[in-house]
Amino acid sequence: MARSMRCWPRDLHAEPPRLIITSASEKRYAALSHCWGELPAHSTTTVTNFEERLTSIDFDTLPANFRDAIEATRKTGLEYLWIDALCLI
C-alpha cells in the first residue's frame, strides 16, 4: 500500500489536493525531488494531520515548489503526485 497525493481535477477550486492510498504500481504519477531543508510544520504529514489530509490539503499554505509541482502535474494530465514530505509519515 502506498500513499500518493491526488492532483486531479485540474481546477484547484473544484477539488483541493489530498492524500489518497493507492494499491501500488498500477497508477502513473509524477514525483517531486526536493531538499527538505527547514520545512514549516504544515508542509509535512504527521500522525496528527494524516486523517485530515485524506480529505484535503490547503494548497495556499504549501511551499511554492509544492504548489508548482501540483500545477505542473495537473497540466500534464497526470492524476497523482508523490511529494515525500506529504506522503511519508
C-alpha positions as CSV (number, residue, x, y, z in Angstrom):
1,M,0.0,0.0,0.0
2,A,1.4,3.4,-1.0
3,R,0.4,6.9,-0.4
4,S,0.2,9.5,-3.2
5,M,-1.2,12.9,-3.4
6,R,-4.1,13.2,-5.8
7,C,-3.9,16.2,-8.0
8,W,-7.0,15.9,-10.1
9,P,-9.1,17.7,-11.3
10,R,-7.0,20.5,-12.9
11,D,-9.2,23.2,-11.4
12,L,-7.9,23.9,-7.9
13,H,-11.3,25.3,-6.9
14,A,-13.1,22.2,-7.9
15,E,-11.3,19.8,-5.6
16,P,-8.3,20.6,-3.4
17,P,-5.2,18.3,-3.4
18,R,-5.4,15.5,-0.9
19,L,-3.7,12.3,0.1
20,I,-5.0,9.0,-1.2
21,I,-3.9,5.5,-0.5
22,T,-3.2,3.5,-3.7
23,S,-2.5,-0.1,-4.3
24,A,0.9,0.5,-5.7
25,S,2.4,0.4,-9.2
26,E,-0.7,0.4,-11.4
27,K,-1.0,4.2,-11.2
28,R,1.1,6.6,-13.2
29,Y,2.4,9.5,-11.1
30,A,4.9,12.4,-11.0
31,A,7.4,12.8,-8.2
32,L,8.9,15.9,-6.7
33,S,12.5,15.7,-5.8
34,H,13.4,18.5,-3.4
35,C,15.7,19.4,-0.5
36,W,13.7,19.3,2.8
37,G,15.6,22.0,4.5
38,E,13.6,23.8,7.1
39,L,10.1,23.0,6.1
40,P,7.3,24.6,8.0
41,A,5.3,22.1,10.2
42,H,2.2,22.4,8.0
43,S,4.3,21.2,5.0
44,T,4.7,17.7,6.3
45,T,2.2,14.9,7.1
46,T,2.1,13.6,10.6
47,V,0.1,11.1,12.6
48,T,-1.9,14.1,13.9
49,N,-2.9,15.6,10.5
50,F,-3.0,12.4,8.4
51,E,-6.8,11.8,8.5
52,E,-7.4,15.4,7.6
53,R,-5.1,15.3,4.6
54,L,-7.1,12.4,3.2
55,T,-9.9,14.9,2.7
56,S,-7.9,18.0,1.6
57,I,-4.6,19.8,1.9
58,D,-4.7,23.6,1.9
59,F,-3.0,24.5,-1.3
60,D,-2.3,28.1,-0.3
61,T,-0.2,27.1,2.7
62,L,2.1,24.7,0.8
63,P,5.6,25.9,-0.1
64,A,5.9,27.4,-3.6
65,N,7.8,24.3,-5.0
66,F,5.0,22.0,-3.9
67,R,2.3,24.3,-5.4
68,D,4.3,24.5,-8.7
69,A,4.6,20.7,-8.8
70,I,0.9,20.2,-8.2
71,E,0.1,22.7,-11.0
72,A,2.6,21.1,-13.4
73,T,1.2,17.6,-12.6
74,R,-2.3,18.8,-13.4
75,K,-1.2,20.4,-16.7
76,T,0.4,17.2,-17.8
77,G,-2.8,15.3,-17.2
78,L,-1.4,13.1,-14.6
79,E,-3.7,12.4,-11.7
80,Y,-1.2,11.6,-9.0
81,L,1.9,13.3,-7.5
82,W,4.4,11.9,-4.9
83,I,5.9,14.5,-2.6
84,D,7.8,12.7,0.1
85,A,7.2,15.4,2.8
86,L,3.5,15.0,2.3
87,C,3.3,11.2,1.5
88,L,5.6,9.9,4.3
89,I,4.8,9.9,8.0
